[in-house]
Amino acid sequence: MRSLMMTLVCFTPLVLACGDKDDDTGATGGGDPDLERAEQLWEDVQGYSAWDQVEEWQGVTFSEDGTHGEYVQIWMNADAFATVEAAAGGDMPDGAIIFKEAYDSEDESSLNSYTVMQKDSTYGTSGWFWAKYDTDGSVSGTTYGDVSGCSGCHSSGQDYVRVISW
């Protein structure tokens, strides 16, 4: 139940705020260039399971807030992982990608969605583009910049990354 509530809290603003890109909210809807971007991002992240995982987030791990599922598994592309490993602080570079699988239980067969965040400094103050996908890879939501759907929670993390600090 907590997972459902957190999903509704996090992604309801995405659905309600969908609209024309000219509305300056950062939220997007179908038929929009950001939907195309999310579809391209999905293609770009194929093979993500070969990416690196930070030590404390290896394998399926209990999610403390349950927003993306009761359990998650997280990977980082080379740009994101190198930033974390360097432990030099600062922001992630453009092109950094964090990929999250969300599960209803510790059993990997309970996959319920994917969430991907990609750093792109052209996307508002946060500089992140977020996309959520159903288990078949279809886009179920996109957002970017400073809308509350994602950045409201993620703003508490270093460079909007909640899972790890560097």
Secondary structure, DSSP 4 states (H G I P E B T S, - for coil): -HHHHHHHHHHHHHHHT---GGGSS----TTSHHHHHHHHHHHHTTTGGGSB--GGG-SSEE-SS-TT-SEEEEEE-HHHHHHHHHT--SPPPTT-EEEEEEESSSSGGGEEEEEEEEE-TTSTTTTEEEEEE-TTS-EEEEEETT-HHHHHHHTTSBTTB-S---
